[in-house]
């Protein structure tokens, strides 16, 4: 497993943007090169849902239908960081966001059970 740390959350107005970042501060230089990375979110009392993921093998991405066209996932391998750019945020998109990864480069999945490493989560609040 890899230690993951999220950053970039906070308060934003409806329609605004935020960029979340996920780093692996204790991982070796090339560890995340072999990890498919994903972003998930969970509101109180609800199931954790997959938002987006990016494969390690070829950089393919997958998005939940609810965020397509508004969110973008990308990675900076040199910085061992995966980002989630969130645009046109909606008030209902105010759960805790989690970064996660798994060491199967070819598996592109939004199912939380497929991921073995998780960050602590970070709050995003969309409110006027």
Phi, psi and omega per residue, in radians:
X1 nan 2.744 -3.091
X2 -2.137 2.377 3.069
X3 -1.295 2.248 -3.130
X4 -2.118 2.462 -3.115
X5 -2.299 2.180 3.115
X6 -1.645 2.673 3.043
X7 -2.654 2.896 3.050
X8 1.763 -0.020 3.127
X9 -1.289 3.139 3.115
X10 2.595 -2.784 -3.088
X11 -1.763 2.331 3.114
X12 -2.507 2.615 3.125
X13 -1.369 2.694 3.058
X14 -0.942 2.366 -3.087
X15 1.544 -0.135 -3.116
X16 -1.469 -3.055 -3.070
X17 -2.266 2.655 3.013
X18 -2.524 2.656 3.013
X19 -2.127 2.101 3.057
X20 -1.626 2.581 3.107
X21 -2.236 2.547 3.121
X22 -2.275 2.120 3.136
X23 -2.080 2.834 3.088
X24 -2.142 1.383 -2.959
X25 -1.101 -0.470 -3.097
X26 -1.806 0.025 -3.109
X27 -1.381 2.717 3.069
X28 -1.220 2.945 -3.012
X29 -0.999 -0.598 -3.009
X30 -1.914 0.069 -3.062
X31 -1.013 -0.880 -3.072
X32 -1.199 -0.242 3.068
X33 -1.065 -0.421 -3.092
X34 -1.844 0.122 -3.121
X35 -1.868 2.257 2.883
X36 -1.360 2.295 -3.046
X37 -2.003 2.553 -3.128
X38 -2.474 2.833 3.017
X39 -2.088 2.378 -3.139
X40 -2.267 2.890 3.063
X41 -2.536 2.656 -3.110
X42 -2.561 2.126 3.058
X43 -1.596 2.735 -3.140
X44 -0.972 2.255 3.107
X45 1.375 0.065 -3.122
X46 -2.072 2.848 3.107
X47 -1.269 2.643 3.066
X48 -1.247 2.285 -3.099
X49 -2.084 2.529 3.102
X50 -1.336 2.363 3.136
X51 -1.807 -0.873 -3.100
X52 -2.863 2.721 3.033
X53 -2.591 2.797 3.138
X54 -2.395 2.265 -3.076
X55 -1.335 2.712 3.096
X56 -1.463 -0.541 -2.986
X57 -1.257 -0.751 -3.040
X58 -2.420 0.142 3.082
X59 1.304 0.213 3.083
X60 -1.143 2.616 -3.110
X61 -2.171 2.776 3.081
X62 -2.466 2.504 -3.115
X63 -2.323 2.567 2.956
X64 -1.162 2.563 -3.111
X65 -0.986 -0.592 -3.062
X66 -1.189 -0.291 -3.088
X67 -2.066 -0.048 -3.132
X68 -1.001 2.346 3.140
X69 1.510 -0.206 -3.131
X70 -2.034 -0.585 -3.101
X71 -1.891 2.570 3.089
X72 -2.372 2.255 3.071
X73 -1.839 2.428 3.077
X74 -2.730 2.862 -3.079
X75 -2.275 2.592 3.033
X76 -2.054 1.743 -3.035
X77 -1.155 -0.600 -3.131
X78 -1.094 -0.573 -3.141
X79 -1.679 0.037 -3.097
X80 0.899 0.789 -3.040
X81 -2.325 2.457 3.024
X82 -2.048 2.352 -3.083
X83 -1.994 2.664 2.974
X84 -2.244 1.857 3.071
X85 -1.504 2.130 -3.089
X86 -2.034 2.072 3.126
X87 -2.027 2.809 3.101
X88 0.887 0.851 -3.093
X89 -1.163 2.549 -3.103
X90 -1.935 2.667 -3.120
X91 -1.004 -0.560 -3.128
X92 -1.300 -0.153 3.131
X93 -1.612 0.982 -3.062
X94 -2.106 0.750 3.078
X95 -1.679 -3.005 2.980
X96 -1.487 2.324 3.120
X97 -1.768 2.398 -3.130
X98 -2.134 2.456 2.981
X99 -1.691 2.507 -3.141
X100 -2.591 2.811 3.124
X101 -2.631 2.768 3.020
X102 -2.541 2.597 -3.020
X103 -1.534 0.740 3.045
X104 -2.135 1.606 -2.972
X105 -0.967 -0.463 -3.023
X106 -1.612 -0.175 -3.046
X107 -1.585 1.986 3.095
X108 -1.835 1.902 -3.000
X109 -2.503 2.564 3.020
X110 -1.936 0.314 3.123
X111 -1.617 2.096 -3.096
X112 -0.995 -0.514 -3.076
X113 -1.186 -0.297 3.135
X114 -1.409 -0.180 -3.037
X115 -1.787 2.393 -3.014
X116 -1.878 -0.374 3.141
X117 -2.093 2.396 -3.070
X118 -2.367 2.553 2.981
X119 -1.474 3.093 -3.110
X120 -1.361 -0.324 -3.130
X121 1.725 2.673 3.139
X122 -2.509 2.439 -3.057
X123 -1.449 2.370 2.973
X124 -2.111 2.219 3.138
X125 -2.113 2.108 3.118
X126 -1.907 1.886 -3.038
X127 -2.731 2.582 3.066
X128 -1.621 nan nan
